[in-house]
Amino acid sequence: MAFDQVDALKHAVAVHVETQKSKHSISIAPLTSKRSQQVVYLNAGGPVWAVDWYQPPSTPSTSYIALSAHPTVSSANGDVVVPNHSYNERYDGGNVVQIWAVSAKSKQHSSSLVLSIPHNGAFAWSLKWAPHVSACLPTIGSSPY
């Protein structure tokens, strides 16, 4: 799914990062990532208000990040801003929960968007992983009771 097909991400722009050490600028397109030295930069397409991290015990070199970017709008003067929201209001509009895989050992492209879960809730206030119960059991056949 292209970022410009999602209502909440249609104003997404490239992010430019400049580090003090290297003095060079890195441009990161929406829904992509780049690595610079020991740092990984992700462009989620907007400000991230909901995020959770999951480290599977079976693959310690790869972690997963679930996140959702907040929708942005263009203001009258052309700036991209986050609209005001209230907890007691109901909102709708297309957005996605993004699942990113981040590899700690890879020297090259160390993160990638692996799954986009579309929803019509406009944005997410909070995200939490709920891994399958078998991932929490010490051995196959063990019972949690």
N, C-alpha and C positions, 0 to 999 in steps of 0.2 A: 504494500500500500504506500503510495507516495504521500509525503507529508502535506502537500498542497491539496490533497483530497479529503483531509480531515478538517472539519470546521475550526476546531481549536488551534490548529497549527498553520492555518493559511497565511498568517503574517510572520511565520518563522523566517529568520534570516541567518546568514552565516555569522559565526562568532569569531572575533579576532582576539588572540591572546598574545601578549608580549611579556616575556620573562625578563627580569632584571639581569640575570646571569648571561643569557645568550644574546640579548639585544635584538633578536629577530622575531618577527611576527608570524604566528600560525593562524591560518584561516580554516575553520571547521564548518562544513555545510550542515544544515539541519539533518538530524537523525544519523549522523556519522560520528566517528571518533578519530582522534590522533594521539600519538604517543610522542613525548618529547623528554628525552633523558629518562628520569625515573617517574614521570608524571603521565597519567592518562587523562585526556580531556574528552568529554562527551557533550554533544550538542543535542539536547532533548527537544529542541524546537520552541522552547519558552521557559519561563521560570518554573522550577520544580518545587512543588509544595507537598508532594507525597512520595516517599521513597522507603524501600526496605531492602536489606542485604541478605542473601542466603548462601551459605558455604556448605555444599553437600559433603558429607563425610566420605563418600566413595570417590570423589574427585577433588582433593584438596588444592590442586593447582588452578582450578577454575571456580570462580564465584559467579553468582547471578545477582543482578540488581533489578528490582521492579520499581518503576517510577512512572509518574504521570506529570506532564507539563501542564501548567495552568494556561488557559486561553488568553490571548492578547488581542487587542483591537488597535486600529489606527485612530489617533486623535485628530482633531481638526487641523492641527499644524503639521501633521504627518508623522509625529512620534508614535512609536509602538508602546502601548501601556497596558497594564493589567487592570481590568474593570473592577469596581467595587462589588463585593458579594456579602451576603448575610447568611448565617447558619440557619435561620428560620425560613428561608426562601427555597423554593423548588426551582431547579434549573434543568434545561435540556439542551442538547446539541452534541454533535459528534466529537469524540476524542478517543484516545487509545491509552491503554496501559502498556508501557514498553518494558520488555524483558531483554536485558543486556547480559552477555557473557563476557567476563573479564578474566583474562589469563594472567597469572602472576609470573609465569616462566617464559612467556613468548617475548622475543626481542623485537619482533616486527609488529604487525597490527595486533595489539593486545586486547582489543575489545570490539564487540560487534552487536548490533541489534539483531537478536535471534527470533523474536516473536512480538507481534503487535496484537493486542486484544482490544478490538473495537467496542465502544459502549456509547450510549446516548445520554450520559449523565453530565455532560459539559466538562466536568473536572472531578478530581478526587481530592478529598480533604486528607485521607489517610490510606495507607496500604500496609498489609501484613501478609507474609508468607504463611501458607498452611500446607507444609509438606505431607506427603502420604505417610500414614502411621508406620508402614514398614521401614521407612528411613530412620525412624526413631528407635526401633527394636535392636537389641545388641546382636542377636543371631536369628537366622531363619527358623521359624517354628516357635519362637519365644512368644509368650503371651504377656500382655501388659497387666493381666489380672492375677 
